[in-house]
Amino acid sequence: MSGDGTVLGVVIAVVGAIASILVARISTPRPAAERPVEDDDGREVGELRVSPEIWQRFAVLEAKVDHLTELVEQKKEEVTRLERLLRSAMRIIRRANRRLVARQEAPEEIPRELVPYSID
């Protein structure tokens, strides 16, 4: 029985050595070549090139995105101003309603559209 264990141990050791050599070969970086390999056109082999038409399309898309970003920022400012005005309108209505109640008159109905802008 001990002979079978020894053979199995040797086989495991050999397989482990082979595996460690393969892992070492795969994981070690290979040195870069001194000169890149070029094809007939003078371009490096494996180098990706993008056609000028695609770069032009990218430029157009970038300009459009920049324009849309500017529009969004302008609209954000407008929305902020409008929200301030709506809050101000809500304060004015509440103040007027308090005065009406103080004079024992019926308060004005608050429009549903202004309720989300109530500070209270």
N, C-alpha and C positions, 0 to 999 in steps of 0.2 A: 503494500500500500504506500509506503513512503516513496517508492520509485515513481508512482503516478503523480504524487504531490510535487516532486522535484521537476518532472517534465512539465507539468502545468505551470509551475513557477517560472521556468525558463521561457516557456511560450509567452506568458504574460509579460515578462521582462523584455523580450524581443519586440512584442507588439507595442509596448509602452515606449521603447526607444525609437522605433520607427515613427510612431505618432508624434513624439516630441520633436523629432527632426523635421517632419512635415509641417508642424505648427510653427517651428522656428523659421523655416524657409518662407512660409506664407506671410508671417507677421513682420518680418524684417523688411524695411523699405529698400527698394532697389536704387542704386545710384543713377542719377539722371545722366543721359548721354551728354557728352561735351558739346556736340553740335546737333541741333534738331534735324531730323530727317525731313527733307523737302521733296515735294512732288515736282512734276514737270513745270508747273506754273510758278514755282518759287515759294509756294505756301508750305507751312509746316504740316506734316501729316498728322491728322487728328485734331488740328486746330479748327474750331468752329468759326465760320464767317457768316455774317448776316448781310443780306443784300441791301443796297441803299434804299430801295423802295420801302422795305420794312422799317428802316430807321426813320424815313420820312413819315410813315404812318404812326410810328411811336411819337414823333414830334407833334403831329397833329393831335393825337390823343392826349398828350401831356398838356397841350394848349387848351383843349376842351376841358380837361379835368381842372386846370387852373382857373378857367373861366367859371365853371360850375362851383368851385370852392368859393370864389369871390362872391357869386350870387347867393350862396347859402349863408355866408357871413353877413351880407347885407340884409337878407331876410331875417336872420336871427336878431339883428339890431332893431329892425322894424317891429318884430314880434315883441321884443322887450319893451319898446316904447309904447306899443298898444296895450300891453299888459299893465304898464304903469298907469296909463290913462283909464283903463277899466277899473283898476283898484281905486283911483281917485274918484271916479264916478260913483263907485260903491260907497265910499266914505261920505260923499256929498249927499247921497240918497239917505244913508243912515242918519246923518246929522239932521237932515230935513225931517225925517220921520220922528226923531227924538223931539224936535221942536213942535211938530204937529201933535204928538202925544202929550207934550207939556201943555198945550192949549186945548187939550181934550178933543182933538179932531182925529179923524181916521187917518192912519198912516198910508202912504203910497205903497202900492205893491212893488216889490223888488223883482225886476225881470229875471227869469230863470237863467238867462245867459250871463248875468253878473254874479250869481251866487258863487261860482268857483273862485271869484276874485275877491271874496270877502276876507277881510283880515281877522274878523272876530271868530 
